[in-house]
């Protein structure tokens, strides 16, 4: 047997790890897929709490970019599991039939041709092994890059919020407008440069204009941590094959992210080819039974600000819950000018079937955490007949004691929740 020579620059333990890494790869990929499948729900719940507490303007962007990172890792590990399993199957087949393709095999008839007339599977085993390494590296490095992009987006939003008060102030506003334009263009070009493996940085003259922004983004996106590996990968990969595979992988990933975001954010489905999805009933119909309005049909992070226990109410009491968010501050302050009188309960009113309930007793409602706090009330509905009714919850319009005009967009917010009373 030929003795394997050891490279003077690579320790023996690393060589052994490289040659037997498939066991560790299968273990890591299997555990990662199991864990990552649960991440989108956890991420959405956490971001929903942040949005409630801070009214953070980048919620949708951060959710989408984060989901892209999670889906890239998930699909990458799944693809790696499939390829590594196929690789293991080839190794087993090559072991079972060490003689290779049998020489007496009947040739195919014209016009079919075959180049597989002899030899074993060693070349294909090595090729699939390289595919496995490429997939797992690309998935992990893409997730690092997306994590860096999240940091850049957070930095950009933070700068925007910090100087928002000066956007309409003379020269300062013009300077800020120029800064926003430069930073927006630079961020987009930086993302494009990452996709093109550094091609933008090689353009003469443009590199001078982009150098200040790119240098800052490199630090924010932890690029020094993975840059050497990225350069090493880009200098050795066959770019045409890589981009074809990456485009197919990206298409699958973006479709998966879209379907997740569509459910989490309540968007319409792009792939739904039905013509009357948004015209199922007359324009004046109030029966919009979104699952997000009913607590028994939705998770806490999916619910609207106003919700009731169920569509079917089988008692003479109707609990109504209003979840308090940062965005309600503007409504409260616009309606009630006196600081000491400002409360969420003080600017909210409700009606059932256009009958206004004036003596509603609202109570503080503390959920699992302070972030889920709000107010709740129990409305007696014993006087209502069995059948469908419409609950409306909306801001008061008569509290404001000044002559200031209230922004209609603040006081025209209205929640309409259909429910069916069924008491026997």
Residue pairs with C-beta under 8 A, 6 or more apart in sequence:
6 12
6 15
7 15
17 24
22 84
22 87
22 88
22 132
25 80
25 84
25 132
25 136
26 81
26 84
26 85
28 77
29 77
29 78
29 80
29 81
29 84
29 136
30 81
32 73
32 74
32 77
33 74
33 77
33 78
33 81
36 70
36 73
36 74
36 77
37 74
39 70
40 67
40 70
40 260
40 264
41 299
41 301
43 63
43 66
43 67
43 70
44 63
44 264
44 301
44 302
45 299
45 300
45 301
47 59
47 62
47 63
47 66
48 300
48 301
49 301
49 369
49 371
49 372
50 56
50 59
51 59
51 325
51 326
52 323
52 324
52 325
52 326
52 371
52 372
53 325
53 326
53 371
54 326
55 325
55 326
55 327
56 62
56 157
57 157
57 160
57 161
58 153
58 154
58 157
60 265
61 153
62 150
62 153
62 154
63 261
63 264
63 265
64 257
64 261
65 146
65 149
65 150
65 153
66 146
66 150
67 257
67 260
67 261
68 146
68 253
68 254
68 257
69 142
69 143
69 146
69 147
69 150
71 253
71 256
71 257
71 260
72 139
72 142
72 143
72 146
72 253
73 139
73 140
73 143
75 139
75 249
75 252
75 253
75 256
76 135
76 136
76 138
76 139
76 140
76 142
76 249
77 136
77 139
79 135
79 139
79 249
80 132
80 135
80 136
80 139
83 128
83 131
83 132
83 135
84 132
86 128
87 125
87 128
87 129
87 132
90 121
90 124
90 125
90 128
91 125
93 121
94 120
94 121
94 122
94 125
97 120
98 120
100 118
100 119
100 120
100 121
101 116
101 117
101 118
101 119
101 120
103 118
105 117
107 114
108 114
134 237
134 242
137 229
137 233
138 233
138 246
141 226
141 229
141 230
141 233
144 222
144 225
144 226
145 194
145 221
145 226
147 221
147 222
148 217
148 220
148 221
148 222
148 223
149 191
149 221
151 220
151 221
151 222
152 187
152 190
152 217
152 220
152 221
153 187
155 220
156 183
156 184
156 187
159 183
160 180
163 176
166 172
166 173
166 176
167 173
167 176
167 177
182 213
183 213
186 210
186 213
186 214
186 217
187 213
187 217
189 200
189 210
190 200
190 210
190 213
190 214
190 217
192 200
193 199
193 200
193 201
193 214
197 230
197 234
197 239
198 230
198 231
198 234
200 206
200 207
200 210
201 207
201 210
201 214
217 223
218 224
218 227
258 270
259 269
261 267
262 268
262 269
262 270
264 302
266 290
266 292
268 277
268 278
281 287
286 390
286 416
286 418
287 388
287 390
287 418
288 416
288 418
289 311
289 418
290 304
291 297
291 298
291 302
292 298
292 302
292 303
292 304
292 307
293 303
293 304
293 306
293 307
293 308
293 415
293 417
294 307
294 308
294 309
294 310
294 311
295 303
295 307
295 308
295 309
295 310
295 321
296 309
296 310
297 310
297 311
298 307
300 367
300 368
300 372
303 323
304 415
305 322
305 323
305 325
305 328
305 415
306 320
306 321
306 322
306 323
306 393
306 415
306 417
307 321
307 323
307 417
308 318
308 319
308 320
308 321
308 391
308 417
308 419
309 319
310 419
311 418
311 419
311 420
312 419
312 420
312 422
313 381
313 419
313 420
313 421
313 422
313 423
314 422
314 423
315 423
316 380
316 381
316 382
316 423
317 378
317 379
317 380
317 381
318 352
318 378
318 379
318 380
318 381
318 391
318 419
319 376
319 377
319 378
319 379
320 350
320 376
320 377
320 378
320 379
320 391
320 393
321 365
321 374
321 375
321 376
322 344
322 348
322 365
322 374
322 375
322 376
322 393
323 367
323 372
323 373
323 374
324 344
324 373
324 374
324 375
328 344
330 410
331 347
331 395
331 410
331 411
331 413
332 342
332 343
332 344
332 346
332 347
333 342
334 400
334 406
334 407
334 410
334 411
335 347
335 395
335 396
335 397
335 399
335 400
335 406
335 410
335 411
336 342
336 343
336 346
336 347
336 399
336 400
337 400
337 401
337 402
337 404
338 401
344 362
344 374
344 375
345 362
345 375
346 396
346 399
347 395
347 396
347 399
348 362
348 375
348 393
348 394
348 395
348 396
349 356
349 357
349 358
349 360
349 393
349 394
349 395
349 396
350 356
350 357
350 360
350 377
350 379
350 391
350 392
350 393
350 394
351 357
351 391
351 392
352 379
352 381
352 384
352 389
352 390
352 391
352 392
353 384
353 389
353 390
354 392
357 379
360 377
360 379
361 377
362 375
362 376
362 377
363 375
363 376
363 377
364 373
364 375
365 373
365 374
365 375
365 376
366 372
366 373
367 373
367 374
381 389
381 421
384 421
385 421
386 420
386 421
386 422
386 423
387 420
387 421
388 418
388 419
388 420
389 418
389 419
389 420
389 421
390 416
390 417
390 418
390 419
391 415
391 416
391 417
391 418
391 419
392 414
392 415
392 416
392 417
393 414
393 415
393 417
394 411
394 412
394 413
394 414
394 415
395 410
395 411
395 413
396 411
397 406
397 411
400 406
